[in-house]
């Protein structure tokens, strides 16, 4: 089971969805934004740390199997 609270923040006409995880994934926060087109460039907010789109550890299906608390 994935436990999280989702917040939405509008910035520069884009809606960011921020998931704050609890339970076995406590301490993890993931932000996602839908771009208007695939070539759109954005200035990431200063509170973002790194791009994780291509890291399968962050997929919900993998967070169930290997929760954030068990990462090294």
N, C-alpha and C positions, 0 to 999 in steps of 0.2 A: 504494500500500500504506500502511495506517495501522499505525504501530508504537506500542504503548502497553502499560503495565502497569496492571492494575486492582486496586485495594484496596477492601476493604469495612470500614466503620466503623459500629458500632451506637451511636446516640446518641438518648436520649429515646424508646426503643422503635422507632426508625426506622433502616433500614439505608441508609447513604449509600454509593454506589459512586463512587470517585474514580479517574479515569483520568489517569495521568501519561504524557504523550506523549514519544516520542523520534524520532530520524530527522529528517525535514523539519519536523516539528511540535514539536521539542524546545523546552521553555520553556512549553508550554501544559499546564495541568491543568484538568480539568473534573470537577465533582462533580454527582451526580444522586441524587435521593431519590424513592422512590415513596410518595405519600401514601396514607393509608388511605381517604380519600374526597375528592372534589373541593373541598369547602368547608373542609377542614382547614387550620388556620393553624399555622405553625411559627415558632420563633425560630431564624433562621439562625445557624450557628456563626460565631464571630468571624473564622475564617480564610477565609470566603467574601468575594470582592471585589464581584461584581456578578451580576445575573441575566442569563443569555444564552439562555434557552429560545427566545425569538422571533428570535434573530439567526442567519440561515442560514449565516453564515461558520463557525459551530461544528459544523455537521452533518458527520459523517464523509464523506459523499459530496462535500462542498465542500472539506474539508480535503485530500482527495486532489488536487483540481484546483488549489487555491490554498492551499498549506501555510502554517502560522503564520509560518514564517521569512520569508515574502515579504510579509507584511502591513506596512503603513506605520503 
